[in-house]
Structures are given as C-alpha cells and as structure tokens.
C-alpha cells in the first residue's frame, strides 16, 4: 500500500500552470491585470505597518518633534488607505471576498464548466455508456466543485502566492539587515513545514479516497430519505428504520474517517505552532540582545518583530500554496484528459432534401453490434429493408434487440460490422448532427426538462418556438385538455427544479408529451418505442386510429408489446434472440402460425367471447 | 425575488432557535458545551498576551535592561503564544469534529422526519420547498446552523470578553482615545450594517440562483438525457438557458460588488484614519511625556483589539440574525404536525370486508375533488379489478386505502372498524403493494425484497420465482447479494424495466400481507411475461384479497368484480360478463378487443 506511487499524470504542474495562464488570457485577459495590481497593493499594504510605526517611534525616542509625529501619522494613514483601498476594491477582505475580481474567478470556472457540459452533450453518444469514459467524466467533475478547486482554485492560489512572494521579497530586505542567519532559521523551519504538510496532504488524500465510496453512499441515502418519490414504498414496506440504520452506519464511517483527517491537521498545526514559537524565541532573544548591546534602537526592534512575523506568514502561504497547486494541477489534469477525448467531428455531407420530400429506403446490410464492454452480440448479422414511407411494426420479447435496432438506425451507436444504407448510401457518410435531423423519436424512457411545456415540445428556447405548431401537436397528441387545465397553459414550467410551481405530468401525460415532441419536429422518419405503455384503453385506441394521419408521408417504426397495434402497420417484423425471425403483414404472419401467431393468440384469448377461463 | 429582508424581523426567532438547536446538542453531546465555553474564555483572553507582555519588554529595554527579567518576559511571551496557538488548534479540531457530528445528526433527523411525516405532505409543493430550505438551514456550514454553532456564537461571546478588557485598559490610561475609538467604530458600524443590509438579500438571492444554475450545470449533464439532447438537438436551448442564468448571476454580482466596493472603501478609509489618529494622538502623548513608549505600544495594540472586538460583536450578531432565518426553516420543518398517525389500535389481521363508505377526497390545496362519494365493499379473498381512464381516480383510491392520504369526507372501514383507529405503521402491515411508480433501492437484491427483516433465503427465492424472475436470477453471479444499480458498486446491475417490475412484484409477494394491490404490474412486460403473470395470478395471490389496476382490460377476466372509475366516482361495478354489454366498460373493452376479434 505504502509504495503505491501516484499514477503518472498526463500533464505536469508546469504545463497546467501555463495552460491556466493561457485560459485566463483567452477568456478574461483583464483578470491578469487585476492579479498583478492586487499582488502589488497587498504586498505594499503588508509593508506599510512594518515601516511607518518604526519611523514614528524613532521620532518619539530620538527627535521628539510634534509636527513631525503628526506628519508621519497622517502619511501612514494615507498610504494605508491607498494600498488597502486598492486591495479591497480588487479582491475584498475576509472570509467571503467580494471585490471586483472574485466574480471574474467564478466566471472563469463557470465558463469551463459550460464548456465541459457542451462536450458531454455533443460527444459521441456511445461514449455515454462506456464505463471508462464515465469514470473519466466523474473525475473531471471535480474541477468544478467550488471556488477553490480546479482552474478557479489554481488561479486564486496563484494570486495568493504572487502576493506572498512580493511580501517575502519586501520582508527579506528588512530581515537580512538584522542578521542573515535568521533567514537560515526560517529556511529550516519552512523545509520542515513543507515536509510535514506534504505528508499530511498525502495521508489526507488517502483517507479521502478511502471515504469516497462511502460519501457517494451518504449522498444517495440523503437524497433518498428526503426525496419524496420514494415515500410510498418506504411507508408501505416499512423501510424507514432500515434506511435510517444504513444512514447512521455510513455517517459513522464518515465521522471516523473525518476524525482521522482532523487529527492529522491538528498534529500538523501543532508542529507549526511549536516551530513558530522557536522562531519567535530566537528573534526576541537576538533582538533584545542587540538592543541591550546598543546596536539596535527600540523602533527597529519593533520593526524587526513585525517583519519576521509577516515574513513567516508569507513563507507559510507559499508552502501551502505550492502543495495546493499540486493538488489542483491533478484535478486540472483530469479535466483536460476528459477534454482531450477524441470525438468524431460532425463532418460529412448533409442528407439530400429528397429524403425529406420523397421518403427513402432504409437497408440494414449484415449489421452486427455489441455494447461497449459486453461480450454478447445485441444484434448479429441483421439484414433488412424498410421501404420508403412504410409503416413498420417491431415486436418481440424483452431483450431481443428491438431498441438496439433503432438506436443503430439513428446513429446513436455505430455498427460493429455491416452497413446501414439510406437510398443505397452508407449513413456514416452524413454529418452526424444533420443526420439526427431526419428522426423524430419517442423513446421508452421519456425525460422532461425543467422548462416550459412549450419548450418541452419544441426543445427550442421560447423565443424560437413556433407556438402554433406546439398547439397543433399538443392537440394531435391528445394533451389539449391537460394543457387547458393549467393556469399558465403552454407556458407552465415543468418539474420543480427551477420553479416550485412547476407541474409534474403523469406517465400517460408524459408519453403524450413525447409524442407531441416527435410530431413537432416533423422529421421524415418517426420512431415510436412503446408509445402507449402508460396510456389508458381509449387514449391508446385514439392513437391507433390517428396513427396513419399522424405519420402521413413519413416512414414510421412502431415498437410495441401490444400486438393490436401491429394491425395498422404495413409490415411486422418479429425479433427474437437470433435476430429477425419473422416478417410480413399481420394476416400473413397469423396464417404462418409462427411465433407471432403464438404471441398474438396469447393476448387475444382474453378478449375473445368464450375464453378458456378454466385454463387460467 | 423576495422583498428586502429585514434583519430585525429575525430577532424574535433568535432565542427559540438557539434553544431548539442547543437543546438537541445538550441531549446528544454535553462535551460540546464544555469545549465551547473554554474556547470562548481562551479566545477572549488571548489578545491580552500581546497587549501586556511586549509593553513590559519595551519598558525593560528602555529601562533597567535586566537580562534575567528579559529572559523571563520573552519566555512568557513565547510560551503563552504557543499555548494560545495550541489551544486554538485544538478548538478548531474539536469544532471540525462537532460540525461533522451535528451535520450527521441534523441530517438524520431530517431524513427520519421526511420518512415519518404524513404522506400527504410529501406531495405538497409547499412542503417540498420547506424541505429544501430546512436542509440548507440545518446543515449548510456557510449559511446554516453549523455556522452558528461552531463559529458565530464563540466569536460573538469571546469578542465581548476582549471588548470589556480592552475597554478597561484603554479607558484607564486615555479616556479621550476611548471616545475617539468609539466614535470611529460607531461610524464604521453604520457603514458595515448598511453593507450587510444588502448582503443578506444578496446571499439569499444567490443561493436561489445557484440552485437553478446547478440544474443546468449538474442535473442536465446527466447522461440519461443524452438521447433526447442529441436527436432533438436540444443543445442550443439548454446553452441559451444556461447562459441566461450565468449572465444574471454576473450582473447581480457586479451590481452587488459595486455597492460593496463603496462600503469597503469607506471602511478602509475609517480604519486608516483610525491608525493615523492612534499614532498621531498617542505619539503626541509620548512627546508630552504623558505616557511611556511601552504604554504607547500597549495602547496601540489594545486600541486595535478594542475596535476589532467591537466590530466582531456587531458583525457576528448580524451573522447570527441572518442565519437564524435559515435555522428557523429547519426548526419549523421539524415541527410540521403529523396528523395521520391514527389511533393506537394494532391491526392484527383482516378477515371479512374492506368498505369505503361515502368517501370523498380532495388533494391538499386542490379545488376539485379527486374522488366523490365512493362507496364499495371488498370481501376478504375476492379479487377486484379497478379500471378507468387516466386521471379517473384509480390511484387515488389506492392511496386512500393504504392510508397514504386520509379521506376528506366519509370513512374507510376494515372489518367494520374505521381505518383511522389503527396505528398507521401497523395498518400498512396489511398491504403488499406494487405501485405504478415503484422504486427500487441501490441496495442488494435481498435488501430490496426483504428490507432489514431477518431474511429467509428460501422465502425470498420463492417470491422471486413467483414473480417470474427465476430465469434472470440464475444468471446473477452474486445471487441475492447482487447490488441493484451501479451507484456504489461497479458490479451492480441496472435491471431493465421489465426485470425491475418483477423485483418489485417479488417484494410485494415476500411481504405476504393479507391484501395485495397491483398497479399496472405488467406495463413493462412483453406478451409472454405478461401471460406468465396472468396465468399464475391465482398462485401468486392464493386466498388473499387482491386489487388489480390495469389499462389492459384482459386482466379483468380473472377478477371477481370490476369497478369502473370515471371522474372520481365508480360508474359501474360487477363481474366482466355483466359489464361487457354496455356503458363505459364495454366501450373500453371493445376498443382493445376489436383488434383480437
């Protein structure tokens, strides 16, 4: 365990530092000027209270001129005001700095956070289900945890270190006069501090890594206990005490681990206190000796005391800053590794307009596919043709590859072998984003966004949404009454994330919404994956009756477990574990007496007038 | 955004909140109080080390210059400072510890409250909002209770001690200086309080904005949205929404910063003026020989401590008043009444009938009734099918039966006894339910089915088998210890919709309660799996009472009676053969049956 050296990172501290400077310059060049200004004003502000009191006390003990004392005091106040004033306006003081720079630091983080999200939203879909990439993503997330991590953390740290460095130069020039050997003492103390802090950092990191899975557990349990969607099951199955027990256990583990970290910190800071005391003792003893010997006057005595304290603080900040820089550099490294992931650029031709205007033939040519990380083929050697503007039903048991088939067609995944052709041309030649435009889809799991109902239909921002079309499709999808019952109609926000007045749709309503979404898009290919699973009998029938009208002039692919739905389709394909097993019209397949006929009869028997009820 | 927050409005909540939270602390960890009191005293006295001892050293250096005395003074200074630093480290360690401990405790209490409170509350948007606020108030270490309990109170009270001491030191030697300092500090205070007036509102708005912002930057990046985002090209919409919030935040911050900058500059000016006045005034006193150089140094240090402590008192008091608003959110949430605990009767068993007698129900805050005058009798051992269109009141009917809600009017009787006379927990023991929107937990398969009950492996396996899960189970390497979901375990399994539904069904079977309720239990199943469940329905339910809700009316065939819901009432009731001829039921039936004719 102990010899476990950290994994070699792709980018070194120096590389990340340069990258940070480049990024700041790229996004907000003025921030660099602010950093420079604040560094200088802070360092000067640190030197002023060291120099002026000495001058005043010298005047008190030697000169004794009243007007000179007043002059120095006023000058002291003025210099303080200028230096601290600049520091205050630029960065602010205290625990929650609020000067003009702090928002720039935050903006920097947010810009990169948005950049990462954009990457996640546009990268190849198949990456999203690849565990390796998920892992990279989770690590890269740490760059955005707060004001003191990642890019923002590093740039704030660089500011702190720059200030300390200037302060250090200032105080060294004072201390060196007093006796260069004091610098040696300080250097030894700093070295010890660094070694101890670095050890503490490694130990803390180790404990934190050990605690990480437990933290995820705590987060999950916290969400679950306070997420009311679990409420019914928790109550009816009496899970409350069980979950609380797990929660307590996880918290106990966290408490024990955190205590270890706190103890390390305590030990560390106590060593620091002792070292400071040693330094203080040495400085005072040496200075008193010099005063008694007549080599130093009382003004200089006070100046040296003050400057050595400022010197140590600056030194400590640099040491801690350096340790933090290494940490943030590792975080930035993870972010950059994710950012570097190679993505298929959205290149290629735009699909011709004829597809939209005249429909197109789709052909699967010996297509095979395995999910990333899976051993088994989800589809093997599938060859199949879909005619222009055909209405095709896909049926089959769970896990037979129906959803995979449509995912491949939509290019959410790329076939491992074989080709998918549209009008005889390989779909891979098209620009991916343009290709997506050919499809309107209702997926099995439907996700709504915390925007308005209208935006959930159009998936365009409200000012770009065609409201007339939204109304039409809402009507077609059978949601008109629901929308009419909402106070704000189509502008009603959905979900509670952004607006507590937001509405939550039931399963059936969500399914209708998804249908409206697919219709709004008005794409030449429409794909419906179990679009009626949550609908009641009458709503389902309405969809069946309207189906041909809804999909007029389009190619439609309809996946369903309800075999009644297949009857209004031109053709039916049945998937089983080996791929496409049967294909034909409803009448043909029924007459063929194969698997389809079997499934159909299973469902049909309940609806026939004289069921063999004794069999049930 | 809310109206301007008045800090003074929060004053009345300070004591109730402190009593509430410190009361909890007292019951859980008395050592916290000892530690806090010691910390207050030591922190309050620490500044005096550097007020007195350097003066004595300077006096010595300018006077007798005795090596022994100097050595003694230096040792005292160094050792006392070391002790103070050590104590400071220790207290910060203890505070870290208490912070984690109380964070855990408050979260646990909140979680328990959420899981225990009336279910009706959990579907109430207002309560949802209160829950979020309570979470922040109870556990946020920047804005919540922990900030007060491990920071503000200590800083406030120790500042009072420092203030009193320095008041004495400065006042005794130089009453005029004291007057000047008080004047400057008061002016400063006015500036600071002006500054914090806006800041309370600002931070409140910021928290709200951050919550929204985090939806865009944390929630929406969830890969589950991936398909829709790509196929529907939702990126521009999301980006534009996100940019809008980023810009709002930027302008809000900038506006606040500009305002803040004025006050920061004013405060800096006053502080600088204070230093100039201190050095000028005390310097003149030295020149006039009214005080010594040692006293000069001491008064400067003491005066700075005096001003700082006075400011700390005011600032921490403001911080307390500001935080109390958040603390109160937690306190109020925890005090939300629990009405539906019911009576004290233990529900032993169920033998004869469930009866709804003129039950009407309206969701809290809703205008319209969801159920109107529903009366129905369900005999023990019978199977009831509940059908109707979406929104007809089927699920509400079930929720009332399980006492997740209490009827607005009318009553529900179990074997002739009103359901509300039973203790809610024991009443729910009577029911096994597969809800339409059932949830599985990221625990093991065993725990998902049996919870913490001492699990009998054979019974669990039987339940899984009855639910039609056996074939899948055979393929699970870890068997019952298989983690569900990948949340904590890479080897966890993300079961498909159909598989999850079977696990939920197994959970209901394992519970072995006298009344089984199945709400759309086959929605995600393929025809074979559905057939399998239908076929074994009698075996699953046995002699027990069952209520079956489904849009697939085929399921009505194996139920004794069918209740047809429409607009919150039961419009038809009876066996399939009777109902299939006309009315609502016949219409629905034919809509499905005609395709199978």
Interface residues (C-beta under 8 A of the other chain):
Chain A: X49 X52 X53 X56 X57 X59 X60 X61 X64 X65 X66 X69 X70 X72 X73 X74 X76 X77 X78 X80 X81 X84 X85 X88 X89 X92 X93 X98 X99 X100 X102 X103 X106 X107 X110 X113 X114 X117 X118 X120 X121 X122 X125 X128 X129 X131 X134 X144 X213 X216 X217 X220 X221 X222 X224 X225 X226 X228 X229 X230 X231 X232 X233 X234 X235 X236 X237 X238 X239 X240 X241 X242 X243 X244 X245 X246 X247 X248 X251 X254 X255 X258 X259 X262 X263 X265 X266 X269 X270 X273 X274 X276 X277 X280 X281 X284 X285 X288 X291 X292 X298 X301 X302 X305 X396 X397 X398 X399 X410 X412 X433 X436 X437 X439 X440 X441 X443 X444 X445 X447 X449 X450 X451 X455 X459 X460 X461 X464 X496 X497 X498 X500 X501 X506 X507 X508 X509 X517 X521 X533 X534 X535 X536 X537 X538 X539 X540 X541 X544 X561 X562 X563 X564 X565 X567 X599 X600 X602 X603 X604 X606 X607 X608 X611 X613 X616
Chain B: X54 X57 X58 X61 X62 X65 X67 X70 X71 X74 X75 X77 X78 X79 X81 X82 X85 X86 X89 X90 X92 X93 X96 X97 X100 X101 X104 X107 X108 X110 X111 X112 X114 X115 X116 X119 X122 X123 X125 X126 X128 X129 X131 X135 X212 X215 X216 X217 X219 X220 X221 X223 X224 X225 X226 X227 X228 X229 X230 X231 X232 X233 X234 X235 X236 X237 X238 X239 X240 X241 X242 X243 X246 X249 X250 X253 X254 X256 X257 X260 X261 X264 X265 X267 X268 X269 X271 X272 X273 X275 X276 X277 X278 X279 X280 X283 X284 X286 X287 X293 X296 X297 X300 X387 X388 X389 X390 X391 X399 X402 X404 X425 X428 X429 X431 X432 X433 X435 X436 X437 X438 X439 X441 X442 X443 X447 X451 X452 X487 X488 X490 X496 X497 X498 X499 X507 X511 X520 X523 X524 X525 X526 X527 X528 X529 X530 X531 X534 X535 X537 X538 X551 X552 X553 X554 X555 X557 X558 X587 X588 X589 X591 X592 X593 X595 X596 X597
